[in-house]
Amino acid sequence: MKSISPVTLKVPELQRLLQSVIAPRPICFASTISADGIPNLAPFSFFNLFSSNPPIVVFSPALSGRTGQPKDTLLNLKEVPEVAVNIVTYPMVHAVSLASSPYPRFTDEFVKSGFTPLPSEKIKPPRVKESPVHLECVVKQIIPLGDQGGAGNLIIAEVVLIHINENIFDENQKINPAKLELVARLGDNWYLKVTPESLFEIEKPITTIGIGIDALPEKIKNSKIFNHNQLAQLASVEKIPEKVNNSILSIEEEPLILAKAARLLDENKIQEAWQLILNII
Ligand SMILES: Cc1cc2nc3c(=O)[nH]c(=O)nc-3n(C[C@H](O)[C@H](O)[C@H](O)COP(=O)(O)O)c2cc1C
């Protein structure tokens, strides 16, 4: 592996490298307002949820890498410590990118990028109508991480009101990620779009504690057929299941059975895979 000390890289190179590997990052489309009431919109992918009780989101407008100057979002938040965080989806993404242009202060990016301001209920900055999820937030703390270009400023904000477009719910009132069409930021110019094909589920190992890979039968653990994911799927059961059928198989069939079990695991059919495996251990 190549090992790199951050101090050996120029800041833009370091930023490009880290952004390419710390990815995909969700995008916060932050609507803020100046003391004079002029709105500002800008996207930030140094963004995440950090607490649910209290509900806290954090994003980071850095000092400009080119000029070392603070971004308009940061200046606005120091004047009016409130922000509408709008979640970015695929139908919005090109206009969101347009809004990230370094327009002069007091340029209204709602106008520049063609988004529709929607009045917020608890805060002054407007929300973005085109986004299906808006978080009205009050800024609790701003933490500068440095004073040179590229230094982040953590905006620690408490969510005080959540608005969600009902079209993104499924019949059980859970958010359907296929309907939400989230986009995320990768390195360089790359973005990622959540599509039905890119989604998969893994049950949380909270209510059941998996036996662990160390507890798998030696024959399975040492088999060349299963990859790490498949071994972990087998090891996620609470105990090795009981055999339900008693088929007698010849030793020659073993590799075929293991290969079939591996295919079942790729379809997340863990119990079915175990039943096949139980025939040969
Ligand atoms: C998808 C996307 C994500 C971005 N994320 C960040 C970020 O996390 N931090 C940052 O300082 N700039 C980020 N930028 C760049 C800012 O959006 C850009 O500097 C913008 O002009 C800042 O606007 P403002 O001066 O109106 O606050 C991002 C740009 C895009 C397109």
The ligand as a MOL file (V3000), in Angstrom:
LIG
                    3D

  0  0  0     0  0            999 V3000
M  V30 BEGIN CTAB
M  V30 COUNTS 31 33 0 0 0
M  V30 BEGIN ATOM
M  V30 1 C -21.9940 19.1690 -4.2310 0
M  V30 2 C -21.1030 20.2230 -3.6400 0
M  V30 3 C -20.6410 20.0850 -2.3430 0
M  V30 4 C -19.8430 21.0630 -1.7590 0
M  V30 5 N -19.4170 20.9030 -0.4830 0
M  V30 6 C -18.7040 21.8710 0.1170 0
M  V30 7 C -18.3280 21.7380 1.4870 0
M  V30 8 O -18.6490 20.7730 2.1670 0
M  V30 9 N -17.6040 22.7470 2.0490 0
M  V30 10 C -17.2810 23.8760 1.3300 0
M  V30 11 O -16.6520 24.7620 1.8850 0
M  V30 12 N -17.6280 24.0140 0.0470 0
M  V30 13 C -18.3470 23.0590 -0.5650 0
M  V30 14 N -18.7420 23.2130 -1.8650 0
M  V30 15 C -18.4350 24.4740 -2.5490 0
M  V30 16 C -19.4250 25.5690 -2.1330 0
M  V30 17 O -20.7510 25.1910 -2.4300 0
M  V30 18 C -19.0660 26.8620 -2.8630 0
M  V30 19 O -17.8330 27.3380 -2.3720 0
M  V30 20 C -20.1220 27.9520 -2.7550 0
M  V30 21 O -19.7810 29.0010 -3.6350 0
M  V30 22 C -20.2480 28.5370 -1.3700 0
M  V30 23 O -21.2960 29.4570 -1.4500 0
M  V30 24 P -21.4760 30.6860 -0.4940 0
M  V30 25 O -20.2260 31.5510 -0.6220 0
M  V30 26 O -22.7010 31.3140 -1.0410 0
M  V30 27 O -21.6350 30.1630 0.9150 0
M  V30 28 C -19.4990 22.2180 -2.4890 0
M  V30 29 C -19.9340 22.3480 -3.8220 0
M  V30 30 C -20.7200 21.3650 -4.3870 0
M  V30 31 C -21.1940 21.5160 -5.8100 0
M  V30 END ATOM
M  V30 BEGIN BOND
M  V30 1 1 1 2
M  V30 2 1 2 3
M  V30 3 2 2 30
M  V30 4 2 3 4
M  V30 5 1 4 5
M  V30 6 1 4 28
M  V30 7 2 5 6
M  V30 8 1 6 7
M  V30 9 1 6 13
M  V30 10 2 7 8
M  V30 11 1 7 9
M  V30 12 1 9 10
M  V30 13 2 10 11
M  V30 14 1 10 12
M  V30 15 2 12 13
M  V30 16 1 13 14
M  V30 17 1 14 15
M  V30 18 1 14 28
M  V30 19 1 15 16
M  V30 20 1 16 17
M  V30 21 1 16 18
M  V30 22 1 18 19
M  V30 23 1 18 20
M  V30 24 1 20 21
M  V30 25 1 20 22
M  V30 26 1 22 23
M  V30 27 1 23 24
M  V30 28 2 24 25
M  V30 29 1 24 26
M  V30 30 1 24 27
M  V30 31 2 28 29
M  V30 32 1 29 30
M  V30 33 1 30 31
M  V30 END BOND
M  V30 END CTAB
M  END
